[in-house]
Amino acid sequence: MIGAVAVAVGSFGAAANAAPAADPASDVTTLASSAGCGSAPTISSGTHSIQVGGTNRSFILRVPDNYDSSRAYPLIFAFHWNGGTAGDVSGGGTDGANWSYYGLQRLSNNSAIFVAPQGINNGWANSGGQDVAFVDAMNARLESGLCVDTAQRFALGFSYGGGMSYSLACSRPTVFRAVAVYSGGQLSGCSGGTQPVAYLGIHGISDNVLNISAGRSLRDRFVANNGCTPQNAPEPASGSRTHIVTSYSGCRAGYPVQWAAFDGGHTPGPIDGTYEDGWQTWTSGVTWNFFSQFGSGDPGGGDDGAIVGAQSSRCLDVTGQSQSNGADVQLWDCNGAANQQWTKTATGELRVYGGKCLDAEGGATAPGTRAIIWDCHGGANQKWNVNANGTITNAQSGLCLDATGNRTANGTKVVLWTCNGGANQNWALR
């Protein structure tokens, strides 16, 4: 193939560097890259139509700014709810760009391709498998016209859209790497349903449209398929206005299952401490972190170094060089001392002094939870996602590591807070 190019498989949140041009005499390919890699794009952001089984179908596409055809991008399908539209998902409704694609487009920082398909009669009945066929057709069209990382296809949706995402987990387990089902039920069928897929379920304990028992049933299929240890995952008490994220143990490598139960009803955007919902919900961060764990690249993995606040230029520091359980974490002038040297382990811990872990105090998941150190014990509250967009998020809560009150002075306490894109939530590992 004359003029073949090597393709860099993209990781979430940061552009990968293009590989050098291949020897013209050789045929260089990357298994995870699609046919559209290395060529000028033949499809762009906007509304598109496609014929599927004699029916005209449509979808809205969002291609990253400064798209680079030498980089393979994750592909994320976001399905609307019953009565909703592709425009609702893409536009974000009254919350606008902040809630576009359930808030993931904002968190992606131009690192992924997003698709909002339009359902027939604003639903996903999937009669005769027609909606799965629609997804197949979109996949083929997008992968021929854009550079897609075929090892990083994802689906999510709320309610009927959650049911459609579940249907794809059942019927296309080798196509989709992971799915996230918000307040879903078995509404779009489950052809197959015997193979593993990384699975995230989110459901309200007082959902009066699709009872939480429906969500548990969907989850438990993939607990079994993925070889996880069955358990009755904890759920918050009524009136607590909190949420609990459970990561199942024993799952096959690469096929995790997470379950996020919240004290609330039928909504994709609950906020702890209130009966209202909106784009500041924790669900976006939990889903983004779940999907992005499958990306290539691991910023800071395995190395000792400082964690520096982008806003303050000060280091993440253990107060008073204490090695006691419960010692606060703060901002302080970088000085290279042992209490500012952190190691990101392969299991997602951020260790200091060798055996102490950055810890969300008491396993709490509410905004304002203190960031402390504690003996490493493998709990989810000690697992962190160091994201390429500069945030560090807690694997249990999805909350961001945050310098309190946007302050930058020495001694500023560090807590967990709802991710909001602020400079006080941006960190660099050095």
N, C-alpha and C positions, 0 to 999 in steps of 0.2 A: 504494500500500500504506500504510494508515494505521498510524502508529507504527513505521515502519521505522527501523533503527538502523545506524550505520556500525560496522564490526567492525575491531578492531586485529588485524593478523596477528602472532601471537606469535613471539618468538625464543627459542631454548633458554636456560633458566637464569634468566630474569627475566620478570616480568609486564609486559606492555605496557599502556599507559594506554588506557582506553576512549575512543573518539572521541565527539564530541558527538552528540546525537540529531539525526536528519535532519529536514529540513523535511517535515512531514506530507504535503505535496503531492507529494513526490518519492519515487522508489524508489531507495534507496541500497544498493548491493551491493559486495562485494569479491570479485574473481574467485577468490581463494584460500580463501575462507571457505565452510563447508558450510551446509546448510539449517537445522541446529540452532543456528546463531549468533543471538544476540539473544533467545532464548526460554528458558524454564525447562527444565532438562535432563529428559529422559524415560527416562534410564537412569543407573545409579549403579554405584559400585564393588561387585564381588562376582561370583558365578558366574551365568551366563546361558545359556539354551538358545535354539536357533533351528532351524527346520525348513529343510533344504536338500535338494531332490530327494527328498522323502519320508523323509529320515533325520534323526533328532534329533541335533543337534550342540551342543557346549557350549564356552564360553570364559570366562576369568576377566578381568575388567576392573579396571583401577586408574586412577581419575580423580584429578587433583591435588587436594590439600587447598585449600580456599578457591577452588574452581573458579569462573571468571568467564565467563559466557556471551557477554560482549562481546569476548572475546579468543579468537582462533583458535589452537588448540594443535597441535603436531606429534603424529602418531599412529604408534606403534611397535608392530609385531607381533613377538613373540618366540616361536619355535617350539621345542618340546622335542625331545629325541633319541629314538632307537629304544628303546622300553621306558619312556621317561620320561612325565611327565604335565604338564598345564597347571599343576597345583598345585606341582610341582617348580620350574617356572620362576618362578611368581609368588611362592612362599614362600621360595625361595632355598636349600632343602634344609638341610643342617646348618649352613651359614653364615648362614642367616636373611636378614634384610632387606638385609644388605650385598651379597648375591649375587642379590637379587631382580631378575628380568629381566636375567640375566647381568651384574649390577652396574650397569646403566644407570639403574634407578629411583633409586638412591642419588645418582648423579651429576646426575640431572635437576633436583634441587632443586624438584620440583613444577612443572616447566615443560613436561611432555609427558603425553599419555595413553598408557597401556600396555595391551596385549592379549596374553594367553597362550591360544592356541587349543588344544583337545584333539584329537589325532589319532585316527582309527579304529584300534582294536587297538594303540593307543599308537605309531602310526607314520604316515607320510605317503606312502603308496603312490600317492595321487592317481589312482586308477583312473578312467579316463574323465573326468579333469579334475575329480573330485568335491571335492578339497581346494581347488583354485583357486576353484571355485564357492562353497565355504564362506567363503573370504576375501572374495569379492565380496559375499556376503550380510552378513557382519560389517561390512564397510565401509559398506554402505547403511544398516544399522541404527544404527551409531555416528554417522554423519554426519547422520542425521536427528534424533538425540536429543542430540547434543553439538556444540559449536563446534570443528570440526576445520579445520586448515590443510591444504587438499587439495594444496598444493604441497610439503608436508612429510610424506609417508607413507614409512615405512621398515620393512624386514624384516630380521631376523637369526635365526640358529639354529645349533645345534651338531649335527654328524653328519647324521642324517636331517633334523633341523630346518634344517641348512645346505642340504641338497638341496632342501627345500621353498622356502627363500628364493631359491635359484638359479632354481627353476622359476617363481617370480613375476617375477624379473628378465627371464626369457625371454618369459613370456606376458602380463605386465602392465607393460610398460616405460613407458607413459604414466600409470600409476597410482602406481607407487612411484618415489620420487626417488633412493633408494639402497638397497643391500642389503649385509649383511655375512655372509659364509659362513665358519663356523668348522669346519674339518676335514671339509669336505663332499665330496660326489660327485654325479654325475648319477643321483639315486635317485628323484626325483619327476617326471621328464620335463622336457622343454624345448620346449614348444609355441611356435613363433615363433623367438625367440632371435636376431633380426637387427638389433634397434634398440639404441641406447645406453642404459645405466643406470649411474650412479655405482656402483662396485664395490670392495669390500674383501674380500680373501681372507686367511684366517689358517690356517696348517697346520704341523704338526710334521714334522720331517725323518725321524723314525723311527716314524711312525704305522703300526701293523701292522693296523689295521682298514680304513682307507681311505688307501691309499698317497698320499704327497704328489704323485705324478704326476697323480692324479685332481683334486686341488686346482689344480694348474697348468693343467690342461686347461680347467677352468671359468673360471679367470682369463683365459686367453688368448682365450676367446671374446669377452670384453668389452674386452680390449686391442684387438682388431680392431674390434669394434662402435663403440668410443669413439674410434677413430682415433689411438690412442696408438702411440708408437714401440716396436716389439717389442724385448725384451731378455731375457737370462738373468739374472733378478733374483738378487742375491747371497743366499746362505743360510748360516747359521752352521755351523761345523764340529761334528761329533759329539763330545760330551764338553765342549763349551764352555759349556753351560747358559746360552746367551744367545739373543737374538732380533734380527732385522734387519727393519726396515720400509723398503720401497722405494716411492717415489712415481714412477709412470711419467711420462715426459715426452711432449710432443706431443699430449696428449689434447685432444679438442674441449672448448671452454670449457664449464664446468659439468658435465663428465662425467669426473671423475678416476678413476684406478684405483690402488689401493694393494695391496701384497702384503706380508704379515708372516709370515716363516718363523721357527720357533723350534726349538731343540734339545730335542725331547721327543716324546711319543707322542700318543695319541688323547685329547685333553683340551681343554676350552674355557678352562681357567684355569691355564696354566703360569706359574711364577714363576722369573725368572732366578736362577741360582745354586743351584737345588735341584731335586730330582726330584719334589717335592710340588706340588700345585696347590691353589688356594683363591681366596677373594674378593679377596686382595691382588694378584692378577694384573695385568699391564699391559694385557691384552686389553680390559678395560672402557674404559680411558682412550683407547686407540687408536680403538675403535669409536665412543665418544661424540664424540670430536673429529672423526672422519670425518663423522658425521651432522650435527653441529652447525655445520659450515662452511656448510651450506645455509640456515641460519636467517637471518631478517631482523635487521637491526641489527648493528653492529660496534663494540663498546665501545672507545672511545679511538682509533678509526680516523683516521689522518692528522694528529693533533694532537701538538705537543710538550708534554711534561709529566712530572711525577714519577710513579714507581711506588712506592706506599707499602705497607709490610707492615701488615696489619690487627692483628696481634698486638703488634708493636713500635712502630708509628707512626713508624718510621724508613724512609728512602728507599733504593731500589736505587741503589747507588753504585759507580763504578769506583774501585778502590783507588788512593789517592794521586794522583787525577786523571790517571793514566797514560793515554796513547794508544797504548801498545805492544800488539802482538798477544800474547794470552795473559794480559793483566792480569785479575786476579780481580775478581769482582763481590761486593759485601758490603752489609751494612746500615750506614747512617750517618745521623746527624741531618740532617734535610732543611734544605738551605741555598740551594737555587735555582741552584747552580753547574752548569756545562755537563756535568760528569760525572754529573749526576743528571737530565738532561733526555733523555727517550726519545721516539722517534717510531715509532708503529706504521704501517708501510707497507701498501699495498694487497696486497702479496704475502706479508704475514705476518711481515716482519722487525720487530725492535725495535732501532732504530738510535740510536746515541749519537755525538756529534761529527760527525754527517753521514754518515761513510763506514765507521764501525765497527758491527758487529752483535753482539747478544747471541748467544752461541755455546755449544753443548754440546761441550766440549773433545774434539777428535779425532774427532768424530762418534760418540762412545761412547753406548751406550744403557742402560748398567747404572745402578742406583741409586747415588748418590754421585758421579756425573760432575760435574766442576767447571763452573760457569757462568762464562764468561770473555767477553772481547770479542776480535773478530778482523775483519780486512778482510771486508767483505760480499762473498760469492761466490755466493749463490743456493742453497746446499746446504740439504738438508732439516733438518740440525742447526742451521740458523739461522732456521728458520721456527717461529713460535709462535702458539698459539691463545689469545687473551685471552677467557676464558669469562665469561659473565654470572654464574656462581656464585662468581666471585672468584678462580678458579684461573688460572694461566698454564701451559699445557702445551706440551711440545716436539712438533712435528708428526712428527718421525722416531720418537721413542721412546714418546710418550704419557705420559712422566713429568712430574711437577709441579715447578715452581720452588719451592724449599724453603729456609727459613732453618735452617741446620744445628742439629740437636739441640734444636729449640724455643727456641733462645736469642734474646734480644732486644737484646743489648748492641751498641754500636758495634764494628764490625770483624767481626761474625758473618758467616762465609762463606755464600754462596748456592750451592746445588747442585741437581741434578735428583734427585728421589726419587719412589718409588711414591706415587700420589695416595691420601690417606687421610682427607681432610676436615678435617685439623688447621688451627688458626688460623695456624700458621707457613707454610701454603701458600695463604693468602688475601691478595690484593693489590688495591689500588685505583689506577686511573689518574686523576691529578688535573692 
